[in-house]
Amino acid sequence: MTETDESGTDLSRGSFRLADAETQDTAKLAMILDVMAQRPAVQTLKAWALDQLAPADGETAVDVGSGTGEDVVRFAKLVGPSGRAIGVEPSAGFRAEAVRRAAEVSVEFVDGYAGALPFEAESVDVLRSERVLQHVADPAGAVQDMARVLRPGGRIALIDTDWSTAIVHPADPAVLQRMVDYFLVDSANPYSGRRLRGLLAGAGLEITGETAATWIETQEGARQGFVSMMHLTSLEAGIITRAEAEAFAQGIADAADRGAFHLSLTMYAVSARKRA
């Protein structure tokens, strides 16, 4: 199953899953990540997490699910030449793109994924992971492994979305509810945002901070992004009829033309430390 928007961009949610790491269209997915990175909510939480982590000169800082590598580059500037900035990414395509973008910075990108990190126990000072656990079937195991690699006193920050908070307007309420229910059931870990604090506490870590930010989509989001593919996925799964799918797509497109489209959802961030 592959959905595309009007520009031909692959919108399949499965594209970011571990199982699809070696078959991704890296260029298209990198473009999606670049667009997402510009959203104010994402920028706010990135800045908050970096402040909580406070990477210092000489430390080892790791980004799990590093994608195109921009957060690893930020780490590199803070840990300096005596430290290590490492991105863990299962997609060879993303690792290659990250290396290309970070050509003038001393960084490392290694093969690996949340739940099986390629590090010795207690070897990492700082660790972050953003919008990764929502794609993970065993988030508790993944966070336990993150805790394993942290040194005593090490800091961690997790950022993720809770997809049940999504609000879409306009739409037929009954049709929208069926689509949302299917999306939540079909996703690996759709309630990830609300689970972050509990996952960190469950891994024996001390919570040091938590915050949230509301993602408000632009009007262009009616035609490119999450909401523009909901009806296609639901139609293919038999959740809605073709007429309902067409009405949904036309309704949000018409609303965007009037400046009346709305999509919002809540993203959460939690920081913690490993007890010395």
Number of C-alpha atoms within 10 A of each C-alpha: 8 13 17 15 13 9 8 10 18 20 24 19 18 17 19 17 19 18 12 13 18 14 11 19 15 21 13 14 20 17 13 16 13 13 11 16 14 10 14 15 20 21 14 13 22 20 11 19 24 18 11 19 23 13 25 17 16 16 22 24 29 27 24 26 24 26 29 26 26 17 20 28 21 16 29 28 17 18 19 17 15 10 20 23 28 25 30 24 26 24 26 18 19 25 23 16 17 24 17 12 14 17 9 9 15 17 22 19 23 17 14 17 19 24 17 11 19 13 14 10 14 16 16 25 24 26 26 24 23 23 19 23 28 23 19 21 14 14 21 19 16 20 23 19 18 26 25 19 20 26 19 16 17 25 27 32 28 27 26 26 29 19 22 17 14 16 15 18 16 18 16 12 11 8 18 22 12 13 21 19 13 16 18 15 10 12 17 18 21 21 18 25 25 19 19 25 21 14 19 25 15 13 18 15 23 18 18 14 15 18 13 18 17 17 18 17 21 15 19 14 18 26 18 20 20 15 19 22 23 22 26 23 22 22 18 13 12 10 17 18 15 15 9 16 22 13 16 21 19 15 17 25 21 15 16 19 12 10 12 13 22 18 19 16 18 20 23 25 25 26 26 24 27 21 13 7
